Amino acid sequence: MDKFITIVGLGPGDPGMLPLRVWEILNGEATVYLRTKIHPTVDWLKQKGIKFFSLDHHYENSETFEEVYTNIAQEVVEAAQNHSVIYGVPGHPMVAEDTVGRVVELASAKGIGCRIIPAMSFLDALSSAISFDPSKGLHIIDALRLDEQKPDPTVGTVVTQIYDRIVAGETKLSLMDYYPDEYIITVVRAAGIPNEERIQRVPLYELDRLDWIDHLTSLYIEPLPKQANVNTRPCEQGERYPTPCLFPLDPLVDVMVALRGEQGCPWDREQNHESLKPYLIEEVYEVLEALEQGQMYKICEELGDLLLQIIFHAQLANEKDHFDINDVIQSITEKMIRRHPHVFGSVSVKDSQEVLVNWDKIKSQEQGKEVQVQPYLSGVPRALPALLRAGKVQAKAARIGFDWPDYHGALEKVKEELQEVLQAKENSDTQAVAEELGDLLFAVVNLARLLKVDSENALSLATNKFIKRFHYIEQQALLSGRKLPELTLEQMDQWWEEAKTYKNLEKEEEIFTSREEKLIK
């Protein structure tokens, strides 16, 4: 039939695996085009007298593989406009053969019919060679498209088209974002081809050190388990390499485990969730400042510091068997998917919804400028909360000796600043009152620092205490059938003093809440 393309598979490379139907078609009268002649079966076809045109010249004349595949498809379809042709590809036509889809699509646009004759794929030979069952889950990616196709560590992964050691090196670096450097992978060359098949298990970091890699090479990566400890020691011959955690945060987690261990850092071992709160707040604000500056290296560094705080808290929880960092990541991943059904589900939206975090705009004049002299206190982030920033400034000044000998001097300074506030008030100088109040707050922060009290945390505790006591007043008003605006100051003061006598306000609040619910009913 005129204007018809028959696409055939040549199998994995062993001529004995070439289907009889394909052999009969190749022996027909139609012109044969082969994507490449660099294939073991093609050598056998030559010996049997099969005439064909090789399309290997496109690999030499094109700059990218994308261009190679497009040009091959165009040549095949153009030839079919005059007479029927046969297009042969290694393996199975529909398995890891980019040109086949392009040929079918282009031929359809030209009104040219196509039929596909299957053959054994390299996957069949590969699964037999290393004894894995694809039905248990298999992810196939192209080594030449790792920027688009990502590995799935939860299932077995096959990486195709490891053409040479250069591609192997690029593949290795990409895979190291998903697997530990020492994770054992299986490299297979010429799967299913007698006397040519070669299989070797090596650590991922050694992939590009194999000098026998060629166009017939693929690799298989076993799935990572959800939970396991990382072991970085080399794998002994014949030993199954211990598989690590699913998430690639293991090196940092290992560092934190060591710091918290018996032989670890005394300071790190003393910390708990409460003691770490100021550092978490500080790191968040330092990230904000780095984002405002627009300096990529600093953003990277500060995000790392913030991540360390998250790892720290996760490790503390893990030690109490509450959760670990894997649970944190899994939880937020599921939440993001659940909250975006218009992206990950079938829900449709009419209007695009922009979810933006409003960062301060980066001033263009700050980019690329070098500051020759850095003031000593300039390193304290301006974005920090006022109390925290004041404490940081004071502590940094104290490092070079600009400090009180002990808290007594700071206490006298607080008294002095309080008198100046009162004096400014007597003078009815509003601006001076504001300024003197600032000085007073600064002095109080300094006193807290010298008394080894975190002022940010202390004020937060005081605020929380005020809220709880005021909540007591609200509850008492509700129980007496009155609203807050109806209360006298004397009555509120009475309940306030009562609230101060309760040692466990949270428990009392539960009682009041229960009473409130009964009243509502």
Disulfide bonds with the S-S distance in Angstrom:
none
